[in-house]
Amino acid sequence: MIKSELVARIAEMNPHLYQRDVENIVNAILDGIIDALARGDRVELRGFGAFSVKARPARVGRNPRTGEHVPVDGKVVPFFKTGKEMRVRLNRDEAEGARA
């Protein structure tokens, strides 16, 4: 699912809201998550999961084509850990599918 599909689905579920308002709400939520991660904060959505950032140190990598050693700068990368409720629902759906 892409963002526009998410916006359309939420707008369908809430016919009293205009699609442009739903899009603004989704954008505000995602921007809030991005801003918090940029500050180094952790964002936890109960039942869904937690977003955080992890620092990766600088290292020496290898160019796969030439085999030459190249320096790779350190960076900060986003990390997502699923919440318990999501894991349970995903695994319950898989277990039901396996039984069928």
Wavefront OBJ file of the C-alpha trace (Angstrom):
o trace
v 0.000 0.000 0.000
v 1.301 3.436 -0.890
v 0.453 6.710 0.823
v -2.213 7.721 -1.718
v -3.967 4.361 -1.236
v -3.866 4.838 2.538
v -5.374 8.316 2.179
v -8.110 6.986 -0.139
v -8.955 4.138 2.245
v -9.174 6.448 5.267
v -11.325 8.885 3.270
v -13.663 5.988 2.313
v -13.974 4.970 5.959
v -14.720 8.573 6.972
v -17.085 10.040 4.357
v -17.600 13.156 6.492
v -13.965 14.155 5.803
v -12.666 15.571 2.545
v -9.864 13.596 0.930
v -7.567 16.649 0.981
v -8.101 16.939 4.754
v -7.265 13.261 5.233
v -4.133 13.764 3.128
v -3.114 16.739 5.310
v -3.644 14.642 8.450
v -1.583 11.711 7.124
v 1.177 14.109 6.020
v 1.163 15.808 9.445
v 1.534 12.448 11.217
v 4.358 11.299 8.965
v 6.115 14.681 9.206
v 5.848 14.488 12.998
v 7.454 11.051 13.013
v 10.240 12.220 10.686
v 10.890 15.359 12.760
v 11.085 13.328 15.974
v 13.511 10.840 14.422
v 15.638 13.698 13.057
v 15.945 14.977 16.660
v 17.004 11.488 17.750
v 13.751 10.798 19.595
v 11.918 7.480 19.641
v 8.334 7.330 18.347
v 6.131 4.607 19.817
v 2.668 3.831 18.476
v 1.159 1.328 20.929
v 0.104 -1.892 19.255
v 1.740 -0.864 15.981
v 5.426 -0.478 16.734
v 8.268 1.846 17.556
v 10.462 3.928 15.288
v 13.973 4.833 16.387
v 17.311 5.697 14.866
v 20.523 3.715 15.037
v 23.978 5.106 14.388
v 26.174 3.106 12.057
v 29.870 3.853 12.440
v 32.203 4.651 9.575
v 33.847 1.582 8.088
v 35.882 0.339 5.186
v 33.739 -1.290 2.511
v 34.575 -3.076 -0.692
v 33.551 -2.196 -4.244
v 31.980 -5.476 -5.458
v 32.936 -4.827 -9.072
v 36.620 -4.016 -8.590
v 37.321 -5.438 -5.138
v 38.845 -2.079 -4.182
v 38.527 -0.969 -0.548
v 36.503 2.227 -0.157
v 35.712 4.323 2.919
v 32.040 4.378 3.937
v 30.955 7.317 6.079
v 29.071 6.801 9.312
v 25.352 7.429 9.151
v 22.140 7.347 11.096
v 19.470 4.965 9.811
v 15.814 4.542 10.795
v 14.814 1.357 12.597
v 11.308 -0.054 13.143
v 10.326 -2.681 15.673
v 6.815 -4.102 15.441
v 4.502 -3.947 18.405
v 3.130 -7.017 20.133
v -0.418 -6.534 18.843
v 0.792 -6.343 15.235
v 2.944 -9.466 15.609
v 0.052 -11.387 17.159
v -2.394 -10.337 14.413
v 0.073 -11.141 11.635
v 0.897 -14.537 13.067
v -2.760 -15.321 13.825
v -3.657 -14.612 10.178
v -0.799 -16.841 8.987
v -1.799 -19.645 11.375
v -5.402 -19.498 10.137
v -4.212 -19.598 6.525
v -2.039 -22.631 7.231
v -4.990 -24.523 8.706
v -7.246 -23.884 5.714
l 1 2 3 4 5 6 7 8 9 10 11 12 13 14 15 16 17 18 19 20 21 22 23 24 25 26 27 28 29 30 31 32 33 34 35 36 37 38 39 40 41 42 43 44 45 46 47 48 49 50 51 52 53 54 55 56 57 58 59 60 61 62 63 64 65 66 67 68 69 70 71 72 73 74 75 76 77 78 79 80 81 82 83 84 85 86 87 88 89 90 91 92 93 94 95 96 97 98 99 100
